[in-house]
Amino acid sequence: MKMRLLVLKSIKLKKAGRLFDISPGGIVEIKDPRKAQHLIQAGYVKPLPPPDQAGKPVAAKIYSHILQDTVWLALDPSFVGDGDGIPVYTIEELRMLKGADEGTIKLLHACKKEVGGVLVLAREL
């Protein structure tokens, strides 16, 4: 069974003996699940949902007036972004930030933009 993948970083793939350059945003189909998993784990591609789920929202790109920046709000915790470098916030991360002051939210956002990652704990010290 072929796996449909969204390209996040430029890759070269061979098909019918020819080498193709695939740019970010491209969609590829790979038959060998081991090759697909290798590309996924290396961060070059991410799986696309099966056709029966294609219309379901996975994330929303929003502009935050508090942050003065664009962010992804991931409705599905497996969403990692679309390769645009915009930070992804899960619903759980937003719940942890509830009640935090604007300065703290901006500081955490700056850290997330710089080093990536996921907020795992937020509390007062």
Order of alpha helices (4+ residues) and beta strands (2+ residues): beta-beta-beta-beta-alpha-beta-beta-beta-beta-alpha-alpha
